[in-house]
Amino acid sequence: MLSLIHSVHAVNFIRSSSLLTCMDNSQFTASHFDVKYYPNNHTVYFDVMAFSQIDGNVTATVNLIAYGINAFTKKVSFCSLGFGSICPLQTGRMELNSNYELGPSIYKQIPSVAFTIPDLDARVQITLVNDDTGDTVACVQAALTNGKTVQTKYAAWPIAAISGLGVITSGVVSVIGHSNTAAHIASNSMSLFIYFQSLAITSMMAVAKVPPIAAAWAQNFVWSLGIVRVAFVQDIANWYIQATGGTPTDVIHATYLSVSVQKKVKRALDYVSELAPVSNSLSLGKRASISLDSDNFGYADQMNSTLYTVDEKDSHLGTKILVLRGIQRVSYLAGIEITSLFMTTIIFLLFFAFVMVVCLTMFKAIIEILIRSKIMNEGKFNEYRQQWSQIVKGALYRLLMIAFPQLAVMCLWQLTERDSVATVIIAVFLLIISIILLFQAAIRVFLMGRKSIRQFKNPAYLLFGDGTFLNKFGFVYVQFRADCYYFILISLIYIFAKSLFVAVLQHHGKVQSIIVFVIELFYLVAVCFFRPFMDRRTNAFNITIAVINTINALFYMFFSYVFRQPHIVASVMAVVYFILNAVFALFLLIFTIVTCVLALLYKNPDTRYQPMKDDRVSFLPRFDNPNQPGKKNVNGDDMELMALGATAMKGHEHGAKPGIYDEDESVYDDASMFNRKNNSKSSENSDADVKRDSYYLESIEPTQPSSTIVGDPSNAMSGYSGSSYGSYGNSNYSHHTASSRNPNQQQNHAGYPQKDAFHGNYI
């Protein structure tokens, strides 16, 4: 049995499943074409249903073109093949279902690598010449495939599993208490997922001719958009389309169709829009327009409607060749009916949302049971228990943020396809809801950051000091520096604009590819200019991803043949596209695995990361006091930090120019939006001001989170909503901060707390 299985999988072949026209006014077309060649017996098996307008004997010139290079040429007379139905050719419909054994002069010219190289980019072009008149009467072309491909579940599912590993690890590390490590892992995992989504969305562009290896590799990442084939989900989607007044298609299992898919066809041939339409007359000129490899035939987005169609719902589908581009191609290669694609993605999104809510609820229930049964300490997971409702909302927001590219491109595309009335309503509803919720969250974060700057001269003060706001909307800004809280608006606009043009320009591949490339280029410039992410390493990580996405968009602009370059250019660029993205994806996956493993093995993984310079760690609220549910536990270290924060704000009482961040940029890196003003110090500054400035200058590279500049977040949160900032800017603020927390605590002349050397108490 093992030998039989091995022999079955070891059978090599070359196959073509579509016959396309490659000249204007061709008199020979095929509505069904299936040809296989087996090298073990040198036999070609063919099943062809064609329409001929040729009457007489013809001679065929056969050209084998591989990766844009003409491999060999041979002339063959149809009468020498021994089939009476084609010698002579007659006008009308013809069916051929037979086999033919190739001679040594042909099969010896076929290299063995042609049967093993994945996603073979080759085609056979046949030009038919009338023996009596010498006129070229037809030109047809068959794309070849050997069944080997880089599109495989053995690549797609491990990639998906490793991507999920980062998300799970960040959650575990966060629960353990290493917030800095969790933030970095979560940010990198999110960036990795966005890269996969961008790769899949870019492959959905309806460019003229996508080389097979490029289309196949991108197909390994369509799971990130919810495009996963499950049999019962397809049944549900088909039933829903029918039940709501739509008509589901049957392209996947149809035997009467000739389907041209860009995964199998380097040239999904079409007619140039400016060329003359197919003539109803049988007469042709002396020499018709023939497409050779260096010609520009087939560059246009529009095709001759009498021979080709891109509409899977066409009522005359049985007499035409269905050319699948863009989203249609992605759906076909995933084994999903085109009319079921939208509902499939929505079903998977709702399923994951349901599973996530159930898991969070069960975790909460288990914690409560363990605490009430005295198995677990009451102080464990205190923040999760107190902020559970906000955490669930934040998790749903985060899922919506991850799914926004999927929702945007699928819902907008559905508005152009309109599979049924119900699917259109669902698309409109989900699109509006997702846009409103995400942009509302981004605007609220923007307003909160502005308020924090206005009142405390530090955006992190309120963005990270308000635990409720952080748990609910933290997904929007935690991956960015505190002073770049606004960058989420740029990200959302970028995602929506890219999805919009990919979805609605499915019949205009050239324009679509140019617009998407421009969008990617603008986003790359924005990321490089603002460098908005939390630290230098994360910025480098995301800038590299933006560079790769821009290069991919450039490749697809070449695949649209907007530059009318030779076909070999696109073939070579497809190989480069595959190697570049395969190596980069491998690097990202290895980086994710190593980061997650080290985070779980290190006793304190936070030491691997430089403390973030926006002071977010200092403002994070504490929920670890089991005796005071809902209250923040303030220990000795917090008291020291509060005193330092009070000292930092002491200069406002004399009307000094507000804001340490307006005067010094040490808390942020060079890309900070809070640039230091070039104001000279006057001789009237107090000693406290000098010491304060000296302190900030010395803290350019903080080594421990506890050494950053902070105020008391609990005091700030209890006071800023009911009073103006001016109440915090007077001289009583520092005294109130220290004395209200510890009546016995006193400060020296600079406002720094001192400890008793013997007892460790504040004096």
C-alpha positions in Angstrom: 0.0 0.0 0.0 2.8 2.4 0.8 4.5 1.7 -2.5 1.2 2.4 -4.3 0.7 5.7 -2.4 4.3 6.7 -3.3 3.8 5.8 -6.9 0.6 7.8 -7.1 2.2 10.9 -5.7 5.3 10.4 -7.8 3.5 10.6 -11.1 4.7 13.7 -13.0 2.6 15.5 -15.5 2.1 18.8 -17.3 -1.4 20.1 -17.7 -3.4 22.9 -19.2 -7.0 23.6 -18.4 -7.8 26.7 -20.5 -7.2 27.7 -24.1 -7.1 31.4 -24.7 -7.0 33.5 -27.9 -3.9 35.5 -28.7 -4.8 37.4 -31.9 -7.5 39.7 -33.1 -10.3 38.0 -35.1 -9.2 34.4 -34.3 -11.3 31.8 -36.0 -10.7 29.1 -33.5 -11.8 29.2 -29.8 -12.4 26.7 -27.1 -15.1 26.7 -24.4 -13.7 23.7 -22.6 -10.0 22.6 -22.7 -8.3 19.9 -20.6 -5.0 18.5 -21.8 -2.5 16.4 -19.8 0.9 15.1 -20.8 2.5 12.2 -18.8 6.3 11.8 -19.4 6.3 8.1 -18.3 4.5 7.0 -21.4 5.0 10.2 -23.5 1.3 10.4 -24.1 -1.0 13.4 -24.3 -4.6 13.0 -23.2 -7.0 15.7 -24.2 -10.6 16.7 -23.9 -11.6 19.7 -26.0 -14.8 21.4 -26.9 -14.1 24.1 -29.5 -15.8 26.3 -32.1 -14.1 26.7 -35.5 -14.7 29.1 -38.4 -11.9 27.5 -40.4 -12.7 25.4 -43.5 -9.7 23.6 -45.0 -6.3 22.1 -44.1 -4.1 24.0 -41.6 -0.5 23.9 -40.3 0.3 24.8 -36.7 3.4 26.6 -35.5 3.9 25.6 -31.9 6.0 27.8 -29.6 6.9 26.8 -26.0 7.4 29.9 -23.9 8.8 29.5 -20.4 9.4 32.6 -18.1 9.1 34.9 -21.1 11.7 33.0 -23.1 10.9 31.1 -26.3 12.2 27.6 -25.5 11.6 25.9 -28.9 9.4 26.1 -32.0 8.0 23.4 -34.2 5.6 23.2 -37.2 3.0 20.5 -37.3 0.4 19.7 -40.0 -3.0 18.7 -38.6 -3.3 16.0 -41.2 -0.2 14.3 -39.9 -1.8 13.7 -36.5 -4.2 11.1 -37.8 -7.5 12.6 -36.6 -10.1 12.8 -39.2 -12.1 15.5 -37.4 -9.4 18.0 -37.8 -8.1 17.1 -41.3 -9.5 19.2 -42.8 -10.9 21.5 -40.2 -14.6 22.3 -40.7 -16.8 25.2 -39.6 -18.9 24.5 -36.5 -18.6 22.9 -33.1 -16.1 20.2 -32.6 -15.4 17.8 -29.7 -12.1 15.9 -29.2 -11.6 13.3 -26.5 -8.6 11.1 -27.2 -4.9 10.7 -26.7 -1.7 11.1 -28.8 1.8 9.8 -28.2 4.6 12.3 -28.7 7.7 11.4 -30.7 11.3 11.5 -29.4 11.9 14.7 -31.3 9.4 16.5 -29.1 9.6 14.9 -25.6 13.4 14.9 -25.5 13.3 18.7 -25.7 11.3 18.9 -22.5 13.7 19.3 -19.5 13.0 17.2 -16.4 13.0 20.4 -14.2 9.7 21.3 -15.9 8.0 18.6 -13.9 9.3 19.6 -10.5 9.7 23.4 -10.3 6.7 24.8 -8.4 4.2 27.0 -10.1 5.6 26.6 -13.6 5.4 29.8 -15.6 5.1 28.4 -19.1 2.7 28.3 -22.0 2.3 26.8 -25.4 1.3 29.2 -28.2 -0.1 27.7 -31.4 -0.6 29.7 -34.6 -2.7 28.2 -37.3 -2.0 29.0 -41.0 -4.4 28.0 -43.9 -2.4 25.8 -46.3 -4.4 27.0 -49.3 -4.2 30.7 -48.8 -1.2 31.1 -46.5 -3.2 33.3 -44.2 -2.9 33.2 -40.4 -6.4 32.2 -39.3 -6.1 31.6 -35.6 -3.8 31.9 -32.6 -4.5 30.1 -29.4 -2.5 29.7 -26.2 -2.5 27.2 -23.4 -1.0 27.9 -20.0 0.9 25.0 -18.4 1.1 23.7 -14.9 2.8 20.7 -13.3 0.7 20.5 -10.1 3.6 21.6 -7.9 3.0 24.8 -6.0 4.1 26.9 -3.0 0.5 27.3 -2.0 0.2 24.7 0.7 -1.5 24.2 4.0 1.9 23.1 5.4 3.0 26.7 5.1 -0.3 28.5 5.8 -1.3 26.8 9.1 2.1 27.0 10.8 2.3 30.7 9.9 -1.1 31.2 11.4 -0.2 29.2 14.6 3.0 31.2 15.2 1.1 34.4 14.7 -1.4 33.3 17.4 1.5 32.3 19.6 2.6 35.9 19.9 -0.9 37.1 21.0 -1.2 34.3 23.6 2.3 34.8 25.0 1.7 38.6 25.4 -1.5 37.8 27.4 0.3 35.2 29.6 3.3 37.6 30.3 0.9 40.4 31.0 -1.0 38.3 33.6 2.3 37.4 35.2 3.1 41.1 35.6 5.7 41.9 33.0 3.8 44.7 31.3 6.8 46.1 29.3 7.5 42.7 27.7 3.8 42.1 27.0 3.4 45.4 25.3 6.4 44.7 23.0 5.2 41.2 22.1 1.7 42.4 21.5 2.9 45.2 19.3 5.1 43.0 17.2 2.4 40.3 16.9 0.0 43.0 15.7 2.5 44.3 13.1 3.1 40.7 11.9 -0.6 40.1 11.5 -1.0 43.4 9.6 1.9 42.4 7.3 0.1 39.2 6.4 -3.2 41.0 5.8 -1.4 43.5 3.6 0.2 40.7 1.6 -3.3 39.1 1.1 -5.0 42.4 0.2 -2.3 43.4 -2.3 -2.8 40.0 -4.0 -6.4 40.9 -4.5 -5.6 43.6 -7.0 -7.2 42.8 -10.4 -4.0 43.3 -12.4 -3.8 41.9 -15.9 -1.4 39.0 -15.4 -0.1 37.7 -12.0 2.6 35.1 -12.4 1.7 31.8 -10.8 4.4 31.7 -8.1 3.4 35.2 -6.9 -0.3 34.4 -6.7 0.4 31.0 -5.0 2.6 32.4 -2.3 0.2 35.2 -1.4 -2.6 32.6 -1.1 -0.9 31.2 2.0 -1.9 34.3 3.9 -5.5 34.8 3.0 -6.5 33.1 6.3 -5.7 36.5 7.9 -8.8 37.8 6.1 -11.0 35.0 7.2 -10.8 33.2 3.9 -10.7 29.6 5.1 -12.5 26.8 3.4 -14.6 24.6 5.6 -17.2 22.4 4.0 -20.2 23.0 6.3 -19.4 26.8 6.3 -19.7 26.7 2.5 -23.0 24.9 2.8 -24.3 27.5 5.2 -23.2 30.4 3.0 -24.7 28.8 -0.1 -28.0 28.2 1.7 -28.0 31.8 3.0 -27.5 33.2 -0.5 -30.4 31.1 -1.9 -32.7 31.8 1.1 -32.3 35.6 0.7 -33.0 35.8 -3.0 -29.5 35.3 -4.5 -28.2 32.8 -6.9 -25.1 30.9 -5.8 -22.5 30.0 -8.5 -21.0 26.6 -9.2 -17.6 27.5 -10.6 -15.5 25.2 -8.4 -17.1 21.9 -9.4 -18.2 22.9 -12.9 -17.1 20.6 -15.7 -18.4 22.6 -18.6 -16.4 25.8 -18.0 -13.0 26.8 -19.2 -11.6 28.8 -16.4 -8.5 31.0 -16.7 -7.0 31.5 -13.3 -3.9 33.7 -12.9 -2.4 31.2 -10.6 -2.2 28.8 -13.6 -2.0 31.4 -16.3 0.7 33.9 -16.6 -1.2 35.7 -19.3 -4.9 35.8 -18.7 -5.4 37.0 -22.2 -7.8 39.8 -23.1 -8.4 42.0 -26.0 -7.1 45.5 -26.1 -10.0 47.9 -25.9 -8.9 50.0 -28.8 -8.7 47.0 -31.2 -11.6 46.2 -33.5 -14.3 43.8 -32.2 -14.6 40.3 -33.5 -16.1 40.4 -37.0 -19.1 38.4 -37.9 -17.7 37.8 -41.3 -15.5 34.7 -42.0 -13.1 36.7 -44.2 -9.9 38.2 -42.7 -7.1 40.4 -44.0 -3.9 39.0 -45.5 -2.3 38.9 -42.0 -4.0 39.2 -38.7 -2.7 40.8 -35.5 -0.8 38.0 -33.7 0.5 38.1 -30.1 4.1 37.2 -29.8 5.9 37.3 -26.5 7.4 40.8 -27.2 4.1 42.2 -28.4 1.7 44.3 -26.3 -1.4 42.3 -27.1 -3.5 41.6 -24.0 -2.4 44.5 -21.8 -5.8 46.2 -21.4 -8.1 45.6 -18.5 -11.1 45.2 -20.8 -11.7 41.9 -22.7 -13.8 40.9 -25.7 -17.2 40.2 -24.3 -18.0 37.7 -27.0 -15.2 35.3 -25.9 -14.4 36.1 -22.3 -16.2 37.1 -19.2 -15.2 38.1 -15.7 -18.7 37.7 -14.4 -19.3 34.4 -12.7 -23.0 35.0 -12.9 -23.0 35.5 -16.7 -26.0 33.8 -18.3 -23.9 32.7 -21.3 -21.1 31.4 -19.1 -21.1 28.0 -20.9 -20.0 29.5 -24.2 -17.3 31.8 -22.9 -14.0 31.5 -21.0 -14.3 32.7 -17.5 -11.2 34.8 -16.5 -10.8 35.2 -12.8 -8.9 38.2 -11.5 -8.3 39.8 -8.1 -10.7 38.8 -5.4 -12.3 36.2 -7.7 -9.0 34.5 -8.2 -8.3 34.4 -4.5 -11.6 32.9 -3.8 -11.2 30.2 -6.6 -7.7 29.2 -5.4 -9.0 28.9 -1.8 -11.7 26.5 -3.1 -14.6 28.8 -2.1 -17.4 29.7 -4.4 -17.2 33.4 -5.4 -20.7 34.1 -4.2 -19.9 32.5 -0.8 -16.7 34.4 -0.1 -18.2 37.3 1.7 -20.4 35.3 4.0 -17.5 32.9 4.7 -15.3 35.8 6.0 -18.2 37.2 8.1 -19.0 33.8 9.7 -15.4 33.3 10.7 -15.2 36.8 12.2 -18.4 36.3 14.3 -17.2 32.9 15.4 -13.9 34.2 16.7 -15.6 37.1 18.5 -18.0 34.6 20.2 -15.1 32.3 21.2 -13.1 35.2 22.6 -16.0 36.5 24.8 -16.7 32.9 26.0 -13.1 32.4 27.0 -12.9 35.7 28.8 -16.1 34.9 30.7 -15.0 31.4 31.6 -11.7 32.8 32.9 -13.5 35.3 35.1 -15.8 32.6 36.4 -12.9 30.3 37.2 -11.1 33.0 39.1 -14.1 33.9 41.2 -14.7 30.2 42.0 -11.1 29.7 43.1 -11.1 32.8 45.2 -14.4 32.0 46.9 -13.3 28.5 47.6 -10.0 29.9 49.2 -7.9 28.1 46.7 -6.5 31.3 45.2 -5.4 34.4 47.0 -7.9 37.2 46.9 -5.4 39.7 45.5 -4.7 37.6 42.4 -6.0 39.1 39.1 -7.5 42.0 41.0 -7.4 44.3 38.0 -9.0 41.8 35.8 -11.9 41.2 38.3 -12.5 44.9 38.9 -12.2 46.0 35.3 -13.7 42.9 33.7 -16.4 44.7 31.7 -13.9 47.3 30.3 -11.4 44.5 29.5 -14.0 42.6 27.5 -15.0 45.8 25.6 -11.3 46.5 24.9 -10.8 42.9 23.7 -13.7 43.3 21.3 -12.3 46.6 20.1 -9.0 45.0 19.5 -10.6 42.2 17.5 -12.5 44.8 15.5 -9.2 46.7 14.9 -7.6 43.5 13.6 -10.6 42.6 11.4 -11.0 46.2 10.0 -8.9 45.5 6.8 -11.0 42.3 6.2 -14.3 44.1 6.9 -13.4 47.1 4.7 -12.3 45.2 1.6 -15.0 42.5 1.8 -18.0 44.8 2.6 -17.0 47.4 0.0 -16.5 44.6 -2.6 -19.9 43.1 -1.7 -21.5 46.4 -2.5 -20.3 46.0 -6.0 -21.1 42.3 -6.3 -24.5 42.2 -4.6 -24.9 38.4 -4.1 -28.2 39.0 -2.4 -30.2 41.7 -0.7 -29.4 40.3 2.8 -25.6 40.2 2.1 -25.7 43.9 1.0 -27.5 44.9 4.1 -25.0 43.0 6.3 -22.1 44.6 4.4 -23.5 48.1 4.9 -24.3 47.5 8.6 -20.9 46.0 9.5 -19.0 48.6 7.5 -20.8 51.6 9.1 -20.5 50.0 12.6 -16.8 49.3 12.3 -16.0 52.7 10.9 -18.0 54.5 13.6 -16.6 52.5 16.5 -13.0 52.6 15.4 -12.9 56.3 14.4 -14.9 57.2 17.6 -12.2 55.4 19.7 -9.4 57.1 17.8 -11.0 60.5 18.2 -11.6 59.9 22.0 -7.9 59.0 22.4 -6.9 62.1 20.4 -9.0 64.3 22.7 -7.8 62.6 25.8 -4.2 63.1 24.7 -4.8 66.8 24.0 -6.4 67.2 27.4 -3.5 65.5 29.1 -1.0 67.8 27.3 -3.1 70.9 28.1 -3.5 70.1 31.8 -0.3 68.1 32.7 2.1 68.8 29.8 2.4 65.1 29.3 0.1 63.0 27.1 0.9 59.8 29.0 -0.5 61.2 32.3 -4.1 60.6 31.4 -3.7 58.1 28.6 -2.0 55.6 30.9 -3.2 56.9 34.3 -6.9 56.2 33.8 -7.2 52.4 34.2 -10.8 52.3 32.8 -9.8 54.3 29.7 -6.6 52.3 29.2 -8.4 48.9 29.4 -11.1 50.0 27.0 -9.2 52.1 24.4 -5.6 51.1 25.1 -5.6 49.0 21.9 -5.5 52.2 19.9 -2.4 53.8 21.3 -0.3 51.4 23.5 1.9 50.4 20.5 2.8 54.1 19.9 4.8 56.6 21.9 2.6 58.6 24.1 3.2 61.8 22.1 2.2 59.9 18.9 -1.3 59.0 20.2 -2.7 60.6 17.1 -1.0 58.2 14.6 -3.9 55.7 14.9 -6.0 58.1 12.8 -3.3 57.9 10.1 -3.3 54.1 10.3 -7.1 53.8 10.0 -7.2 56.2 7.0 -4.4 54.2 5.4 -6.2 50.8 5.9 -9.5 52.2 4.7 -8.1 53.9 1.6 -6.2 50.8 0.5 -9.2 48.5 1.0 -11.5 50.9 -0.8 -9.5 51.0 -4.0 -8.8 47.3 -3.9 -12.5 46.5 -3.5 -14.1 48.9 -6.0 -11.6 48.9 -8.8 -11.7 45.2 -9.6 -12.2 46.0 -13.3 -9.5 48.6 -13.6 -6.3 46.9 -12.7 -3.8 49.5 -14.0 -5.4 52.4 -12.1 -5.8 50.3 -9.0 -2.2 49.2 -8.9 -0.9 52.8 -9.3 -3.2 54.1 -6.5 -2.3 51.3 -4.1 1.4 51.9 -4.7 1.0 55.6 -4.0 -0.9 54.9 -0.8 1.8 52.4 0.4 4.5 55.0 -0.4 2.8 57.8 1.5 2.3 55.5 4.5 6.0 54.4 4.4 7.1 58.1 4.4 4.8 58.8 7.3 6.2 55.9 9.4 9.8 56.9 8.6 9.1 60.6 9.4 7.1 60.3 12.6 8.6 57.0 13.9 5.6 56.7 16.1 6.1 53.3 17.7 7.1 52.8 21.3 10.8 52.3 21.0 13.6 52.2 18.4 13.4 48.4 17.9 9.7 48.5 17.3 10.1 51.4 14.9 12.7 49.5 12.9 10.4 46.4 12.9 7.4 48.4 11.5 9.4 50.5 9.0 10.8 47.3 7.5 7.3 45.9 7.1 6.2 49.2 5.4 9.2 48.9 3.0 8.3 45.3 2.1 4.6 46.3 1.5 5.7 49.2 -0.7 7.9 46.9 -2.8 5.1 44.4 -3.1 2.8 47.1 -4.4 5.5 48.1 -6.9 5.7 44.4 -8.1 2.0 44.3 -8.7 2.2 47.6 -10.6 4.6 45.8 -13.0 2.2 42.8 -13.1 -0.5 45.2 -14.4 1.8 45.9 -17.4 1.3 49.6 -17.0 4.9 50.1 -18.2 4.4 47.6 -21.2 7.6 45.9 -20.3 8.6 42.5 -21.8 7.0 39.5 -20.2 10.3 38.2 -18.9 10.5 41.2 -16.6 7.2 40.2 -14.8 8.4 36.5 -14.6 11.7 37.4 -13.0 10.0 39.9 -10.6 7.6 37.2 -9.5 10.5 35.0 -8.5 12.1 37.9 -6.6 8.7 38.7 -5.0 8.4 35.1 -3.7 12.0 34.9 -2.4 11.8 38.3 -0.7 8.5 37.7 1.1 9.4 34.1 1.9 12.7 35.1 3.6 11.1 38.1 5.3 8.2 36.0 6.6 10.6 33.4 7.9 12.6 36.1 9.7 9.5 37.5 11.3 8.3 34.1 12.4 11.7 33.1 13.9 11.9 36.5 15.6 8.4 36.0 17.1 9.3 32.5 18.3 12.5 33.6 19.9 10.9 36.6 21.6 8.0 34.5 23.0 10.4 31.7 24.3 12.7 34.2 26.0 9.7 36.0 27.6 8.6 32.7 29.1 12.0 31.5 30.2 13.5 34.8 31.6 12.7 35.4 35.3 12.4 39.1 34.6 12.1 39.6 30.8 11.5 43.3 31.2 15.2 43.8 31.6 15.6 42.9 27.9 13.9 46.1 26.9 14.9 49.6 27.4 12.4 51.5 29.6 10.0 53.4 27.4 10.8 57.1 27.5 7.2 58.4 27.6 6.9 57.5 31.3 3.9 55.3 30.8 5.0 52.7 33.4 5.0 55.4 36.1 1.4 56.3 35.4 -0.1 52.8 35.2 -2.6 52.4 38.0 -2.1 49.7 40.7 -4.8 47.2 41.5 -2.8 44.9 43.6 -4.1 45.7 47.1 -6.5 43.0 48.1 -7.8 44.9 51.2 -9.0 47.9 49.1 -10.8 46.6 46.0 -10.8 49.2 43.4 -8.2 51.4 45.1 -4.7 51.9 44.1 -2.1 50.5 46.5 0.6 53.1 47.1 3.9 51.8 48.5 7.1 53.5 49.5 8.4 53.6 46.0 5.3 55.3 44.8 5.6 57.9 47.5 9.1 58.7 46.3 7.9 58.9 42.7 5.1 61.2 43.8 7.4 63.5 45.5 9.6 63.7 42.4 6.6 64.5 40.3 5.5 67.2 42.7 9.0 68.7 42.5 8.8 68.6 38.7 5.6 70.7 38.8 6.8 73.2 41.4 8.0 75.7 38.9 4.5 76.7 37.8 3.9 78.7 40.9 6.1 81.6 39.7 4.5 81.8 36.3 7.3 80.0 34.5 6.6 78.8 31.0 4.4 75.8 31.5 5.6 72.4 30.7 8.8 70.6 31.1 8.2 69.0 27.8 8.2 72.3 26.1 11.7 73.0 27.5 13.4 69.6 27.5 13.1 66.5 25.2 14.9 64.0 27.4 11.8 62.0 28.2 11.3 61.2 24.5 13.7 60.3 21.8 14.8 62.5 18.9 11.6 62.0 17.0 9.4 63.3 19.8 6.9 65.9 18.8 7.8 67.8 22.0 10.9 69.5 20.8 13.0 71.5 23.3 12.7 75.2 22.8 15.9 77.2 22.4 15.2 79.6 25.2 18.1 80.7 27.3 17.9 80.5 31.0 17.5 83.8 32.8 19.5 84.6 35.9 16.4 84.9 38.0 15.7 81.1 37.9 15.6 79.5 41.4 17.8 76.8 42.6 14.9 74.4 42.5 14.5 75.1 38.8 18.1 74.4 38.2 18.0 71.1 40.1 14.8 70.1 38.2 16.5 70.8 34.9 19.6 68.9 36.0 17.5 66.0 37.0 15.7 65.7 33.7 18.9 66.0 31.7 20.4 63.2 33.7 17.5 61.0 33.0 17.9 60.8 29.2 18.6 57.1 29.3 16.6 55.7 32.3 17.8 52.4 33.5 14.8 51.5 35.7 11.1 52.3 35.3 11.1 53.6 38.9 13.6 56.4 37.9 11.2 58.1 35.5 9.4 61.4 36.2 6.0 60.9 37.6 3.2 62.4 39.5 0.6 60.6 41.6 -1.9 59.1 39.1 -4.5 58.6 41.7 -4.4 62.2 42.8 -4.4 63.3 39.2 -7.4 61.2 38.3 -9.3 62.3 41.4 -8.6 66.0 40.8 -8.3 66.8 37.2 -12.0 66.3 36.3 -13.2 68.6 39.1 -10.7 71.4 39.0 -8.6 73.2 36.6 -4.9 72.6 36.1 -4.1 75.8 37.9 -5.0 74.2 41.2 -2.1 71.8 40.6 0.3 74.4 39.6 0.5 76.3 42.9 3.0 75.8 45.6 0.5 73.9 47.8 0.3 71.0 45.4 3.7 69.4 46.2 3.0 69.8 49.9 -0.5 68.3 49.6 0.8 65.4 47.5 3.3 64.3 50.1 1.6 65.2 53.4 -1.8 63.8 52.4 -0.3 60.4 51.8 2.1 60.4 54.8 1.7 63.0 57.5 5.1 62.2 58.9 6.9 62.7 55.6 8.8 65.9 55.0 10.8 67.2 52.1 14.1 68.9 51.8 14.5 72.3 50.2 14.5 70.8 46.7 11.4 68.7 47.3 13.1 65.3 47.3 12.1 62.9 50.1 14.9 61.7 52.5 15.0 58.4 54.2 16.2 57.6 57.7 19.4 55.6 57.3 18.5 53.3 60.2 14.8 52.8 59.9 14.3 53.4 56.2 11.4 55.8 57.0 10.8 59.0 55.1 11.8 62.1 57.1 
